[in-house]
Amino acid sequence: RLGEGSGAALAIGVLQGAVACHSGMATFAEAGVAAGA
């Protein structure tokens, strides 16, 4: 059966992916988005 241990192991991968996505995301200024667009 799947329990807390297997859920935690899967959650680590999801969290690492979320942190990598957040860290690599550009700001509006870096992306060249114009004000009021």
Buried (B, 14 or more C-beta within 10 A) or exposed (E): EEEEEEEEEEEEEEEEEEEEEEEEEEEEEEEEEEEEE
